[in-house]
Amino acid sequence: MSPIDRDRARDKRRYEKHQTKLDMRAVESRRNKQVLGIVLAMLLVIGGLVGVSLAANTDKISARGHPTPHNAWARERRAARSRSGTQRYCRTTGAAASA
């Protein structure tokens, strides 16, 4: 084998090794992008669920600044309990119910 042929074979091996390395980098980059996309999607879903949960929370004052009906009912129930000790307040009839 002549020195020129050896150099060509060595260059060919180096080129193939370099291409393999570039291909591996491309695969890793693609995988990292997919993982990042999945993580961002999960954060978006979790953030959306938290936002919906906070928006639908009926224990808070409504957007207009007025207490929600549940808040008014809860306040009346607590007041009735404190007045009557262990007596419970019926939500459907609005009357004090026996324990």
MIDOSE-1310 file (N, C-alpha, C; in nm, 2 decimals, decimal comma, always signed):
residues 99
mspi	+0,09/-0,12/+0,00/+0,00/+0,00/+0,00/+0,09/+0,12/+0,00; +0,06/+0,21/-0,09/+0,14/+0,33/-0,10/+0,11/+0,43/+0,01; +0,20/+0,52/+0,04/+0,17/+0,62/+0,14/+0,05/+0,71/+0,11; +0,02/+0,74/-0,02/-0,10/+0,82/-0,06/-0,22/+0,74/-0,02
drdr	-0,22/+0,61/-0,05/-0,34/+0,52/-0,02/-0,36/+0,52/+0,13; -0,26/+0,51/+0,20/-0,27/+0,50/+0,35/-0,33/+0,63/+0,40; -0,28/+0,75/+0,35/-0,34/+0,88/+0,39/-0,49/+0,89/+0,35; -0,52/+0,84/+0,23/-0,66/+0,85/+0,19/-0,75/+0,76/+0,28
ardk	-0,70/+0,64/+0,32/-0,78/+0,55/+0,41/-0,79/+0,61/+0,55; -0,68/+0,67/+0,59/-0,69/+0,74/+0,73/-0,78/+0,86/+0,72; -0,78/+0,94/+0,62/-0,87/+1,05/+0,61/-1,02/+1,00/+0,60; -1,04/+0,89/+0,53/-1,17/+0,84/+0,52/-1,22/+0,80/+0,65
rrye	-1,14/+0,73/+0,73/-1,18/+0,68/+0,87/-1,21/+0,80/+0,96; -1,12/+0,90/+0,95/-1,14/+1,03/+1,03/-1,27/+1,09/+0,99; -1,30/+1,10/+0,86/-1,42/+1,16/+0,82/-1,55/+1,09/+0,87; -1,54/+0,95/+0,86/-1,65/+0,87/+0,90/-1,67/+0,89/+1,06
khqt	-1,56/+0,89/+1,13/-1,57/+0,91/+1,27/-1,63/+1,04/+1,31; -1,59/+1,15/+1,23/-1,64/+1,28/+1,26/-1,79/+1,29/+1,22; -1,83/+1,22/+1,11/-1,97/+1,22/+1,08/-2,05/+1,15/+1,18; -2,00/+1,04/+1,24/-2,07/+0,97/+1,34/-2,09/+1,05/+1,46
kldm	-1,99/+1,13/+1,50/-1,99/+1,22/+1,62/-2,10/+1,33/+1,59; -2,10/+1,38/+1,47/-2,20/+1,48/+1,44/-2,34/+1,43/+1,44; -2,36/+1,30/+1,39/-2,49/+1,24/+1,40/-2,54/+1,22/+1,54; -2,44/+1,18/+1,63/-2,48/+1,16/+1,77/-2,52/+1,29/+1,83
rave	-2,45/+1,40/+1,80/-2,49/+1,53/+1,86/-2,63/+1,57/+1,81; -2,66/+1,54/+1,68/-2,79/+1,57/+1,63/-2,90/+1,50/+1,70; -2,87/+1,37/+1,73/-2,97/+1,28/+1,80/-2,99/+1,34/+1,94; -2,88/+1,37/+2,01/-2,89/+1,42/+2,14/-2,96/+1,55/+2,15
srrn	-2,94/+1,64/+2,05/-3,00/+1,77/+2,04/-3,15/+1,75/+2,02; -3,19/+1,66/+1,93/-3,33/+1,63/+1,91/-3,40/+1,58/+2,03; -3,33/+1,49/+2,10/-3,39/+1,43/+2,22/-3,41/+1,54/+2,33; -3,31/+1,63/+2,34/-3,32/+1,73/+2,44/-3,43/+1,83/+2,41
kqvl	-3,45/+1,86/+2,28/-3,56/+1,94/+2,25/-3,70/+1,88/+2,28; -3,71/+1,75/+2,25/-3,83/+1,68/+2,29/-3,86/+1,68/+2,44; -3,75/+1,65/+2,52/-3,77/+1,66/+2,66/-3,81/+1,79/+2,71; -3,75/+1,90/+2,65/-3,78/+2,03/+2,69/-3,93/+2,06/+2,65
givl	-3,97/+2,02/+2,54/-4,11/+2,04/+2,50/-4,21/+1,97/+2,59; -4,17/+1,85/+2,63/-4,26/+1,78/+2,73/-4,27/+1,85/+2,86; -4,15/+1,89/+2,91/-4,15/+1,96/+3,04/-4,23/+2,09/+3,03; -4,21/+2,17/+2,92/-4,29/+2,29/+2,91/-4,44/+2,26/+2,90
amll	-4,48/+2,16/+2,83/-4,62/+2,12/+2,82/-4,67/+2,08/+2,96; -4,60/+2,01/+3,03/-4,64/+1,97/+3,17/-4,66/+2,10/+3,26; -4,56/+2,19/+3,25/-4,57/+2,31/+3,33/-4,69/+2,39/+3,29; -4,72/+2,40/+3,16/-4,84/+2,47/+3,11/-4,97/+2,40/+3,16
vigg	-4,98/+2,27/+3,15/-5,10/+2,20/+3,20/-5,11/+2,23/+3,35; -5,01/+2,21/+3,43/-5,01/+2,23/+3,57/-5,05/+2,37/+3,61; -4,99/+2,47/+3,54/-5,02/+2,61/+3,56/-5,17/+2,64/+3,52; -5,22/+2,58/+3,42/-5,36/+2,60/+3,38/-5,45/+2,54/+3,49
lvgv	-5,42/+2,42/+3,54/-5,50/+2,36/+3,64/-5,50/+2,45/+3,77; -5,38/+2,50/+3,80/-5,38/+2,58/+3,92/-5,46/+2,71/+3,90; -5,44/+2,77/+3,78/-5,52/+2,89/+3,75/-5,67/+2,87/+3,75; -5,71/+2,76/+3,69/-5,86/+2,73/+3,70/-5,90/+2,70/+3,84
slaa	-5,82/+2,63/+3,92/-5,86/+2,61/+4,06/-5,87/+2,74/+4,13; -5,77/+2,83/+4,11/-5,78/+2,96/+4,18/-5,90/+3,04/+4,14; -5,93/+3,03/+4,01/-6,04/+3,11/+3,95/-6,18/+3,06/+4,00; -6,18/+2,93/+4,02/-6,31/+2,86/+4,06/-6,32/+2,85/+4,21
ntdk	-6,23/+2,90/+4,29/-6,23/+2,89/+4,43/-6,34/+2,98/+4,48; -6,44/+2,92/+4,55/-6,56/+2,99/+4,59/-6,54/+3,05/+4,73; -6,43/+3,02/+4,80/-6,41/+3,07/+4,93/-6,35/+3,21/+4,92; -6,32/+3,26/+4,81/-6,26/+3,39/+4,79/-6,37/+3,49/+4,75
isar	-6,34/+3,62/+4,77/-6,44/+3,72/+4,73/-6,44/+3,73/+4,57; -6,56/+3,75/+4,51/-6,57/+3,74/+4,37/-6,50/+3,86/+4,31; -6,50/+3,86/+4,17/-6,42/+3,97/+4,10/-6,48/+4,10/+4,12; -6,61/+4,11/+4,15/-6,67/+4,25/+4,17/-6,65/+4,29/+4,32
ghpt	-6,59/+4,22/+4,40/-6,56/+4,26/+4,54/-6,67/+4,22/+4,64; -6,78/+4,15/+4,59/-6,88/+4,11/+4,67/-6,86/+3,96/+4,72; -6,89/+3,93/+4,84/-6,87/+3,79/+4,89/-6,96/+3,70/+4,80; -6,91/+3,58/+4,78/-6,99/+3,49/+4,70/-7,10/+3,43/+4,80
phna	-7,21/+3,37/+4,74/-7,31/+3,31/+4,83/-7,26/+3,21/+4,93; -7,16/+3,14/+4,89/-7,10/+3,04/+4,98/-7,04/+3,11/+5,10; -6,97/+3,22/+5,07/-6,90/+3,29/+5,18/-7,01/+3,34/+5,28; -7,12/+3,40/+5,23/-7,22/+3,45/+5,31/-7,28/+3,33/+5,40
ware	-7,31/+3,22/+5,33/-7,36/+3,10/+5,40/-7,26/+3,05/+5,51; -7,13/+3,05/+5,48/-7,03/+3,00/+5,57/-7,03/+3,10/+5,69; -7,03/+3,23/+5,66/-7,03/+3,32/+5,77/-7,15/+3,31/+5,87; -7,27/+3,29/+5,81/-7,39/+3,27/+5,89/-7,38/+3,14/+5,97
rraa	-7,33/+3,03/+5,91/-7,31/+2,91/+5,98/-7,22/+2,92/+6,10; -7,10/+2,99/+6,07/-7,01/+3,01/+6,19/-7,07/+3,09/+6,30; -7,15/+3,19/+6,26/-7,22/+3,27/+6,36/-7,32/+3,19/+6,44; -7,39/+3,11/+6,37/-7,49/+3,03/+6,43/-7,43/+2,93/+6,53
rsrs	-7,32/+2,87/+6,49/-7,25/+2,77/+6,57/-7,20/+2,84/+6,70; -7,14/+2,96/+6,68/-7,09/+3,03/+6,80/-7,20/+3,07/+6,89; -7,31/+3,10/+6,84/-7,43/+3,14/+6,93/-7,48/+3,02/+7,00; -7,49/+2,90/+6,93/-7,56/+2,79/+6,99/-7,46/+2,68/+7,04
gtqr	-7,34/+2,70/+7,04/-7,25/+2,60/+7,08/-7,23/+2,49/+6,98; -7,28/+2,37/+7,00/-7,26/+2,26/+6,90/-7,37/+2,25/+6,80; -7,47/+2,34/+6,80/-7,58/+2,33/+6,71/-7,53/+2,36/+6,56; -7,58/+2,28/+6,47/-7,54/+2,29/+6,33/-7,64/+2,38/+6,25
ycrt	-7,59/+2,44/+6,14/-7,68/+2,52/+6,06/-7,70/+2,45/+5,93; -7,83/+2,43/+5,89/-7,87/+2,36/+5,77/-7,86/+2,45/+5,65; -7,78/+2,40/+5,55/-7,76/+2,49/+5,43/-7,89/+2,49/+5,35; -7,96/+2,39/+5,33/-8,07/+2,38/+5,24/-8,19/+2,45/+5,30
tgaa	-8,22/+2,44/+5,42/-8,34/+2,50/+5,48/-8,31/+2,63/+5,54; -8,19/+2,66/+5,58/-8,15/+2,78/+5,64/-8,19/+2,78/+5,79; -8,23/+2,67/+5,84/-8,26/+2,67/+5,99/-8,15/+2,59/+6,06; -8,16/+2,61/+6,19/-8,06/+2,54/+6,28/-8,11/+2,40/+6,29
asa	-8,01/+2,31/+6,27/-8,05/+2,16/+6,28/-7,98/+2,11/+6,40; -8,05/+2,01/+6,46/-8,00/+1,95/+6,58/-7,88/+1,85/+6,55; -7,79/+1,84/+6,63/-7,67/+1,76/+6,61/-7,69/+1,62/+6,64
